[in-house]
Structures are given as structure tokens and as C-alpha cells.
């Protein structure tokens, strides 16, 4: 019989505080830390997490999931960049690794649920017979965006003990309990590329050369040469190395088939409509007719009012009330109804007015 609760522990203050709160509820805990990639011996997470587990008096295991992370996160990340898309690997990791491979391992170790230090909330709606995902009570720390692709089965076994708390309250809890992680800083956005240089990472990892090609303007005129398609994303301004008498230039579009990068003014980056696929609905089994919702196309942006229509089994067409800047293929669009996460999908393209 499954009785224990697994806690995904990074060694940081959030997962440590989550474990502390669950222990105070009287739960029997098992700490689990993932080794996801080889970092040359510089990863302190397993030791830090083990230290907190010892302090709180529950067992801890470090699990090597480098192979799974390589196959489910890193390789798709690289393939997307090579195809001119800009993925969010954290969204994919949460579904495939943390609430996929790790959740399965937790079950094998006798755990019925998996807790993390994410700032979000879940609840079961008996009338709908669905598990719901809601934003954190404190909007400044809300992480529901990166959880929007979780399935009903995954949400049914997920615990987010920090959903009602602020970061300051979490640190205070950890300090009062004397946890070694209380003063530890926040983690990197993309854990396997700590320096943020995606192009260099992809070149090192694949050993492949990504040839230069033309910068084009909207009419197809050549403006210069880029350094390789993987070095660019929609909306980018820095590092282009070209100038224009008409003002600043930005990346508007990537054309991997032509090995070309299309540049434009900032005004040309805005689009009201997007199409998206790989739809994952949480709050309902299907969107019936056009629905008024809120949506955001990046983690750090405010939700914007829009109209959404489901166009196929896993596809949507979304039109914002106001044009949005740099709607980027490969990124996740997350749909909200107030604090309720309706679902998420992967952007195929933005459609200019």
C-alpha cells in the first residue's frame, strides 16, 4: 500500500520548506533529488538536499536520470532550435521528468504523491470530476505557467505546499527551523545552460557546425550575415551586428529551410492572432465554441484578454484583444480564467494583422 509522500528536493529553500510543511502535517516523507546532467562535479544539489533531509529526519535518495533528461528535454530542445523554434524546456521537464519519470520512481518506492516547491495550487472538483490547477495566491511568485502541460493523472498525485505563501514567508519558515538552505539563492531559469549561451551549448553538445546565412528584410533584400540559425530567437535585438538607417532592427522570423533570419522594426513584431498545437486542457475536456479567456505567451508577462477557439483535437486559434509582441513559435501559450489554468499549448506561429 502506498503511504509515503515523495518530495522532489533541489537543495534550495523552496523544496526544503515544502518538506518542512508536509512533515508538520504528520506525513511520512522520502526526499528525492534528480541528477539530470553531468556537471563536472560542480552540482551541490544532492549534498544540499541530503543535508536538509537529515536535519528533518527522513530518508533521501539521489536518482540518476541523465539518460531520461537527455532524451526527453535536451534533445527536443536542440531539435527545436535547429528548426527555428524557441522552446521552454522547464515546461517539458515538468511533464516528462518531474511528474513523469520521477513520479513513476516515487511510486516504485512506495509513495502515493509527489510534492515540489512550485508556487501553484491544485484542487479536485467533484462536479467536473477533474483536477484543477490554480495560480499561486501571491501572483509575483506564481509558477502555474510551467505546470500547464501536466495531465489529469499527474495533477491528481501532485502536491504544491507553497501555493498560499510568499517567498518571504517561505524563507522565514526555513530560517525559524534552522534549515541549511534558508539563505540559498533562487535557481537558474534553464539549469543545463547556466551561462545563458544557448548557441554555444548546442554547438558543444552536438559537435555540429551551424553555418552563417543571410539577414533579410521584409522584401527579401540581404542586410548582412548571421552567425548560425541557432543563435537567434524572435524579438531579439542584441548581437545582430547590423545597422539600419531606419532605426533599430529585431529578429522577426527564422527560416531554417533557407538558413535565413528575417529582420524588421519593432513595430512589425506585433501579432494579434496565433495558432498552437499539442493542446493540454486541464479545466475541461474540450473548448466548446469561441471562449473568452486570458492568455500569456511567455512566463514573465501579464495575462492578456483574448478569444480562443479549439480547431482540432489538440489545436487552437487564439486572437488577443490587443496585438502582442514577439509571439514565438515553440513557446508555450497558457490559458487562464481568473486564477484557474484552463490549459496550455505550444505556439506554431503568430499571424500579423
C-alpha positions in Angstrom: 0.0 0.0 0.0 1.3 3.4 -1.0 1.7 5.6 2.1 4.7 7.9 1.9 4.9 11.2 0.2 7.9 11.9 -2.0 9.4 15.4 -2.0 11.4 16.5 -5.1 14.3 18.2 -3.4 16.8 20.6 -5.2 18.7 21.6 -2.1 17.1 25.0 -2.3 14.8 26.8 0.1 11.5 26.2 -1.7 11.7 22.4 -1.8 13.1 22.4 1.8 10.2 24.5 3.1 7.7 22.3 1.2 9.2 19.2 3.0 9.0 21.0 6.3 5.3 21.9 5.9 4.4 18.4 4.9 6.3 16.9 7.8 4.4 19.3 10.2 1.2 17.7 8.7 2.4 14.4 10.0 3.3 12.9 6.6 6.0 10.2 6.2 8.4 11.7 3.7 11.0 10.5 1.3 13.4 13.0 -0.3 14.3 12.5 -3.9 16.9 14.5 -5.8 17.5 14.2 -9.5 20.8 14.2 -11.2 19.8 15.3 -14.7 23.1 16.1 -16.4 26.8 15.7 -15.9 28.2 19.0 -14.4 31.8 18.1 -13.9 31.4 17.6 -10.1 30.1 21.2 -9.5 26.4 20.2 -8.7 25.9 20.7 -5.0 22.1 19.9 -5.1 22.3 16.2 -4.0 24.5 17.0 -0.9 22.4 20.1 0.0 19.2 18.2 -0.3 20.6 15.3 1.7 21.7 17.7 4.4 18.1 19.1 4.8 16.7 15.6 4.8 19.0 14.6 7.6 18.0 17.8 9.5 14.3 16.9 9.2 14.9 13.2 9.9 13.6 11.5 6.7 15.4 9.3 4.2 16.8 10.7 0.9 17.9 9.2 -2.4 19.7 10.8 -5.4 18.4 9.3 -8.7 20.4 9.4 -11.9 18.1 10.4 -14.7 20.6 11.8 -17.0 19.6 9.5 -19.8 15.9 10.3 -19.5 16.7 14.1 -19.3 18.8 13.8 -22.4 16.1 12.1 -24.4 13.1 14.0 -23.1 14.4 17.5 -22.6 17.8 18.2 -24.1 17.4 16.5 -27.5 14.0 18.1 -28.2 15.4 21.5 -27.0 18.2 21.2 -29.6 15.8 20.0 -32.4 13.5 22.9 -31.8 16.4 25.5 -32.0 17.6 23.8 -35.2 14.1 24.1 -36.6 13.9 27.8 -35.8 11.7 27.4 -32.7 12.3 28.6 -29.2 11.1 26.0 -26.6 10.6 26.3 -22.9 12.5 23.3 -21.5 11.1 23.8 -18.0 7.6 23.1 -19.2 8.7 19.9 -20.9 10.8 18.8 -17.9 7.9 19.2 -15.5 5.7 16.9 -17.6 8.2 14.3 -18.8 10.7 14.2 -16.0 9.5 15.6 -12.6 5.9 14.4 -12.9 6.8 11.7 -15.4 9.9 9.6 -14.7 10.3 10.8 -11.2 6.6 10.3 -10.3 6.9 6.7 -11.6 10.1 6.1 -9.5 8.3 7.6 -6.4 5.5 5.1 -6.9 8.0 2.2 -7.1 9.5 3.4 -3.8 6.1 3.3 -2.1 5.0 6.9 -2.4 1.4 7.9 -3.4 2.1 11.6 -4.1 5.0 13.8 -5.2 5.5 17.3 -3.7 7.6 20.1 -5.2 8.5 23.6 -4.2 6.5 25.2 -7.1 4.3 28.1 -6.3 0.9 26.9 -7.5 -2.3 25.2 -6.2 -4.4 22.2 -7.1 -7.9 21.1 -6.1 -10.3 18.4 -7.1 -13.7 19.5 -8.5 -16.2 16.6 -7.8 -18.8 18.2 -10.1 -16.5 18.3 -13.1 -14.6 15.1 -11.9 -11.4 16.9 -12.8 -8.2 18.0 -11.0 -7.8 21.8 -11.4 -4.6 23.9 -11.4 -4.7 27.4 -10.0 -2.2 30.2 -9.8 -0.4 30.8 -6.6 -2.1 33.0 -4.0 0.8 35.5 -4.4 1.0 36.5 -8.1 4.6 37.7 -8.0 5.8 34.1 -7.4 3.2 32.2 -9.5 4.7 29.3 -11.4 1.5 27.8 -12.9 2.8 28.7 -16.4 5.5 25.9 -16.3 2.9 23.4 -14.9 0.2 24.0 -17.6 1.1 20.9 -19.6 0.5 18.4 -16.7 -2.1 15.7 -17.2 -5.0 14.9 -15.0 -3.2 11.8 -13.7 -0.1 13.9 -12.8 -2.1 16.6 -11.1 -4.0 14.0 -9.1 -0.7 13.0 -7.5 0.9 16.4 -7.3 1.3 18.4 -4.1 2.3 22.1 -4.0 2.6 23.1 -0.3 3.9 26.6 -1.1 0.8 27.7 -3.1 -0.6 30.0 -0.4 2.8 31.5 0.7 5.1 34.4 -0.4 8.8 33.9 -0.9 9.5 35.9 2.3 7.2 33.6 4.3 9.0 30.6 2.9 12.4 31.9 3.8 11.2 32.8 7.3 9.9 29.3 7.8 13.2 27.8 6.7 15.2 30.2 9.0 13.0 29.5 12.0 13.5 25.8 11.5 17.3 26.3 11.1 17.4 24.7 7.7 20.7 24.9 6.0 19.0 26.0 2.7 17.3 29.1 4.2 19.7 31.6 2.6 20.3 29.8 -0.7 19.6 31.9 -3.8 17.0 31.1 -6.5 17.8 28.6 -9.2 18.7 29.3 -12.8 16.0 29.6 -15.4 17.5 26.8 -17.6 19.5 24.5 -15.3 21.6 22.9 -18.0 22.7 26.2 -19.6 23.7 28.4 -16.5 25.5 31.0 -18.6 22.5 31.5 -20.9 24.5 31.0 -24.1 22.2 28.6 -25.9 24.1 28.6 -29.2 27.4 27.6 -27.6 25.7 24.9 -25.6 24.1 23.4 -28.7 27.4 23.5 -30.6 29.3 21.8 -27.8 26.6 19.2 -27.3 26.1 18.2 -30.9 29.6 18.9 -32.3 27.9 20.3 -35.3 28.7 23.4 -37.3 25.8 25.8 -37.9 26.7 27.8 -41.0 26.2 31.6 -41.4 23.5 32.8 -43.7 21.7 35.9 -44.8 19.9 38.5 -42.8 16.9 39.5 -44.9 14.5 42.4 -44.6 10.8 42.1 -45.3 11.2 42.4 -49.0 14.0 39.8 -49.2 16.9 42.1 -49.5 20.1 40.9 -47.9 21.2 43.1 -44.9 24.2 41.1 -43.8 25.2 37.7 -42.5 24.1 35.9 -39.3 26.3 33.5 -37.3 24.0 30.5 -37.4 20.3 29.9 -37.1 20.5 28.6 -33.5 21.8 31.9 -32.2 18.5 33.7 -32.7 15.0 34.0 -31.4 12.0 36.1 -32.4 12.2 39.6 -30.8 16.0 39.6 -30.3 17.9 42.8 -30.8 21.3 42.3 -29.2 24.2 40.7 -31.0 22.8 41.2 -34.6 25.8 43.1 -35.8 23.9 45.0 -38.5 22.5 48.5 -38.5 19.8 50.3 -40.4 19.2 53.9 -41.3 15.5 53.2 -40.5 16.2 52.5 -36.8 16.8 49.5 -34.6 16.4 46.0 -36.1 14.9 43.0 -34.4 14.6 39.3 -35.3 11.1 38.9 -36.8 11.3 35.4 -38.3 13.6 32.4 -38.6 13.6 30.4 -41.9 15.7 27.3 -41.3 14.9 25.9 -44.7 16.7 28.9 -46.3 19.1 29.3 -43.3 17.9 32.9 -43.2 17.0 35.3 -40.4 14.4 38.0 -41.2 14.8 41.4 -39.5 12.3 44.2 -39.0 11.5 47.2 -37.0 10.0 46.7 -33.5 6.5 47.7 -34.8 6.5 44.7 -37.2 6.9 42.2 -34.3 3.3 42.5 -33.1 0.6 40.0 -33.8 -2.9 39.6 -32.6 -3.5 36.0 -33.6 -1.6 32.8 -33.1 -2.1 29.1 -33.8 -0.9 26.4 -31.4 -0.8 22.7 -31.1 -0.2 19.9 -28.5 -3.1 21.3 -26.6 -3.4 20.1 -23.0 -6.7 21.1 -21.4 -6.9 20.9 -17.6 -10.2 22.6 -16.6 -12.3 21.0 -19.2 -12.2 18.1 -21.8 -12.7 20.5 -24.7 -13.3 24.2 -25.5 -16.9 24.4 -26.8 -17.1 27.3 -29.3 -15.1 30.5 -29.1 -14.3 31.3 -25.4 -13.2 34.5 -23.7 -10.1 33.9 -21.6 -6.8 35.4 -20.6 -3.5 34.1 -22.0 0.2 34.7 -21.9 2.8 33.6 -24.4 5.8 33.9 -22.1 6.5 33.1 -18.4 7.2 36.7 -17.4 4.3 38.6 -18.8 0.8 39.7 -17.6 -2.1 37.7 -19.0 -3.9 39.4 -21.8 -7.6 39.1 -22.8 -8.3 37.0 -25.8 -10.8 34.8 -27.7 -9.8 31.1 -28.1 -11.3 28.5 -30.4 -10.4 24.9 -30.5 -9.8 24.0 -34.1 -9.0 20.3 -33.8 -8.3 17.5 -31.3 -5.2 19.3 -30.0 -5.1 22.7 -31.8 -6.3 26.2 -31.1 -6.6 29.6 -32.7 -6.2 32.5 -30.3 -6.9 36.2 -31.0 -5.8 38.8 -28.5 -7.8 42.0 -28.0 -4.5 43.9 -28.4 -1.5 42.9 -30.5 1.3 41.2 -28.6 5.0 41.5 -29.2 7.2 38.6 -30.4 4.7 35.7 -30.4 7.3 33.0 -30.8 7.0 29.5 -32.3 7.9 26.8 -29.8 7.0 28.8 -26.8 4.1 27.8 -24.6 0.8 29.7 -24.5 -1.1 29.3 -21.3 -4.8 30.0 -20.9 -6.4 31.3 -17.8 -9.9 32.0 -16.4 -9.1 34.2 -13.5 -6.7 32.2 -11.3 -7.8 28.9 -13.0 -5.4 27.4 -15.5 -7.6 26.3 -18.4 -4.7 24.7 -20.2 -1.6 25.1 -22.3 -0.4 24.6 -25.9 2.7 25.0 -28.0 2.7 28.0 -30.4 3.0 27.2 -34.0 3.1 30.7 -35.4 2.0 34.3 -34.8 -0.2 35.9 -37.5 0.3 39.6 -38.1 -2.7 41.8 -38.6 
